[in-house]
Amino acid sequence: MLLSPIGEEKFERLCQLLRLKQGARVLDIACGKGEFLVRLAEVYGISGVGVDISPRLIKKCLEKKVRRVPDSDIQFMEMDGSRYVPESYESFDLAMCIGASFVYGGYRGTIHALKKMTKPEGLMAIGEPYWLKEPCEEYLRAEGYRREQFETHYGNVKMGEEEGLTCIYTLVSSQDDWDNYAWLGWWDVYDYARDNPDSPDVPKLLESVKWKESYLHWGRDTLGWAIYLFRKP
């Protein structure tokens, strides 16, 4: 599964809509468990690079590659995505950063970074939150958010187009997508903490569960999420 609030049906729809050529080069910054790259290798036979800072997630990426696409030309790298430099710029047919724009200091910074690495006429896919409504001060304080940290859905589309891109598709998460993502994530943390009580990762993982209260109280009605697909001229 993707580490983002998107259902299986929508994920498969996006994969099919990309219509990549055999051997297309794909970059995934903050690739998580590598599901996007592995699925695109299954569908299109792509080559590519996945970058993530988590050794635990990169291990899962490598296990998934061996199990599902052992002959694919996919490389997984354990490093801070902001420090990744391609062998040459404008070399990827598709560059992605799904739900991790913090790597580049925000949504606009992510657009700038991916645009440099994407071929002319190539695609960029960015997963990003957006405000469903004006956030209350209690929610902002609870999550440590700033009002200006996110745009509206329209604002996210507009920002990409202000940077010279064409938005050709958006995939918007439903409330059910969000709930499924949130609850499965918390469940996974609880199981990992139970099964690995001595792991140094446990305190940090359990800390992440604290957003459950603010999500249930305010977040479900306030924060949306979408994948924005842009074409570079």
C-alpha positions in Angstrom: 0.0 0.0 0.0 1.0 3.6 -0.4 1.8 5.6 2.7 -0.9 8.1 1.7 -4.7 8.5 1.9 -5.5 6.9 -1.4 -7.7 3.8 -2.0 -6.6 0.9 -4.1 -9.1 1.6 -6.9 -7.9 5.2 -7.3 -4.2 4.1 -7.1 -4.8 1.6 -9.9 -6.7 4.2 -11.9 -3.8 6.6 -11.7 -1.3 4.0 -12.7 -3.3 3.2 -15.8 -3.8 6.9 -16.7 0.0 7.5 -16.7 0.4 5.5 -19.9 4.2 5.3 -19.6 6.4 3.8 -22.3 8.3 0.6 -21.7 11.6 1.5 -20.0 10.4 5.0 -18.9 12.5 6.5 -16.1 10.7 7.3 -12.9 11.9 9.1 -9.7 10.0 8.7 -6.4 11.2 11.0 -3.6 10.3 9.8 -0.1 9.1 6.5 -1.7 8.0 4.9 1.5 7.5 1.1 1.0 8.1 1.5 -2.8 4.7 0.4 -3.9 4.3 3.1 -6.6 7.6 2.2 -8.3 7.1 -1.5 -8.0 3.5 -1.3 -9.4 4.7 0.8 -12.4 7.4 -1.8 -13.0 4.8 -4.5 -13.1 2.5 -2.5 -15.5 5.0 -0.8 -17.8 8.4 -2.3 -17.2 9.8 1.1 -16.0 13.3 1.8 -14.6 13.8 4.2 -11.8 15.0 5.4 -8.5 13.3 5.5 -5.1 14.7 7.6 -2.3 13.7 7.4 1.4 15.5 8.4 4.6 14.1 5.5 6.6 16.2 2.3 6.7 13.2 0.3 7.8 11.2 1.4 4.7 14.1 0.9 2.3 14.4 -2.6 3.6 10.7 -3.2 2.8 11.3 -1.7 -0.7 14.1 -4.1 -1.4 12.1 -7.1 -0.2 9.1 -6.0 -2.3 11.3 -5.6 -5.4 12.8 -9.1 -4.9 9.4 -10.6 -4.4 7.5 -8.9 -7.3 9.9 -7.5 -9.9 13.3 -9.1 -9.3 14.5 -8.3 -12.9 13.4 -4.7 -12.9 15.9 -1.8 -13.2 14.8 -0.1 -10.0 17.3 1.3 -7.5 16.3 2.1 -3.9 18.5 4.6 -2.0 18.5 5.3 1.7 19.1 9.0 2.0 17.5 12.4 2.6 15.5 13.1 -0.5 16.5 16.7 -0.6 20.1 15.6 -1.0 19.4 13.4 -4.0 21.1 14.6 -7.2 20.5 12.8 -10.5 23.3 11.9 -12.8 21.8 14.5 -15.2 18.9 16.9 -14.9 15.7 16.7 -17.0 16.3 12.9 -17.2 13.0 11.5 -15.8 9.8 10.8 -17.7 7.9 10.9 -14.4 9.1 12.5 -11.1 7.0 12.0 -8.0 6.8 13.2 -4.4 3.7 11.8 -2.8 2.8 13.3 0.6 6.3 14.5 1.5 6.6 18.0 0.2 8.4 18.9 3.5 11.5 17.3 1.9 11.8 20.4 -0.2 10.4 22.9 2.3 6.9 22.9 1.0 4.7 22.5 -2.0 6.3 25.2 -4.2 9.8 24.0 -3.3 8.7 20.5 -4.4 7.5 21.8 -7.7 10.8 23.6 -8.3 12.9 20.5 -7.4 10.9 18.0 -9.5 10.7 20.3 -12.5 14.5 20.4 -12.7 14.6 16.6 -12.9 11.8 16.0 -15.3 12.2 15.8 -19.1 10.4 18.3 -21.3 6.9 16.9 -21.9 7.4 14.7 -18.8 5.0 14.3 -15.9 5.2 15.3 -12.3 3.0 13.8 -9.6 2.8 15.5 -6.2 0.6 14.4 -3.3 -0.3 17.3 -1.1 -2.9 18.3 1.6 -5.3 21.2 1.1 -7.8 23.0 3.3 -11.3 21.9 3.0 -12.4 24.9 5.0 -10.8 27.6 7.1 -8.9 25.8 10.0 -9.7 26.7 13.6 -6.9 27.9 15.9 -7.3 24.9 18.1 -6.5 22.5 15.2 -3.6 24.6 14.1 -2.1 24.6 17.6 -2.7 20.9 18.1 -0.9 19.9 14.9 1.6 22.7 14.8 0.4 23.8 11.5 0.3 27.4 10.1 -2.6 28.6 8.1 -0.4 29.5 5.1 1.3 26.1 5.2 -1.4 24.7 2.8 -3.5 26.0 0.0 -7.0 25.2 -1.1 -7.5 22.5 -3.8 -7.8 25.3 -6.3 -4.6 26.9 -4.9 -2.6 23.8 -5.3 -3.6 23.5 -9.0 -3.0 27.2 -9.6 0.5 27.2 -8.0 1.7 24.5 -10.4 0.3 26.4 -13.4 1.9 29.6 -12.1 5.2 27.7 -12.4 4.6 27.0 -16.1 3.1 23.5 -15.7 -0.2 22.2 -17.0 -2.3 20.3 -14.5 -3.8 17.4 -16.4 -5.5 15.4 -13.6 -6.2 15.4 -9.9 -7.0 12.4 -7.7 -8.8 13.5 -4.6 -9.1 11.4 -1.5 -12.5 10.8 0.1 -13.1 10.8 3.8 -13.2 7.0 3.7 -9.7 7.1 2.1 -8.4 9.3 4.9 -10.0 7.1 7.6 -8.7 3.9 6.2 -5.2 5.4 5.9 -5.2 6.8 9.4 -6.6 3.8 11.2 -4.5 1.2 9.4 -1.4 3.3 10.2 -2.2 3.5 13.9 -3.0 -0.2 13.9 0.4 -0.9 12.3 2.2 1.2 14.9 0.4 -0.6 17.8 1.3 -4.0 16.3 5.0 -3.0 15.7 5.3 -1.7 19.3 3.8 -4.8 20.7 6.0 -7.2 18.6 9.2 -5.1 18.9 9.2 -3.6 22.4 13.0 -3.1 22.4 13.2 -1.4 19.0 14.6 2.2 19.2 11.9 3.2 16.6 9.0 2.5 19.0 9.0 5.8 21.0 9.0 7.9 17.8 6.3 5.7 16.2 4.1 5.9 19.3 4.5 9.7 19.3 3.1 9.8 15.8 -0.2 8.3 17.1 -0.9 11.4 19.1 -2.4 13.0 16.0 -5.4 10.6 16.3 -7.3 13.0 18.7 -6.8 16.1 16.6 -7.7 14.2 13.4 -10.9 12.8 14.9 -11.9 16.1 16.5 -11.0 18.6 13.7 -8.9 17.1 10.9 -11.6 14.9 9.1 -13.6 18.0 8.3 -10.7 20.5 7.7 -7.9 18.9 5.8 -8.2 17.2 2.4 -5.6 15.5 0.2 -5.0 15.0 -3.5 -2.4 13.9 -6.0 -1.8 16.5 -8.6 -0.5 15.4 -12.0 1.3 18.0 -14.0 2.9 18.0 -17.5 6.1 20.0 -18.0 6.2 22.0 -21.3 
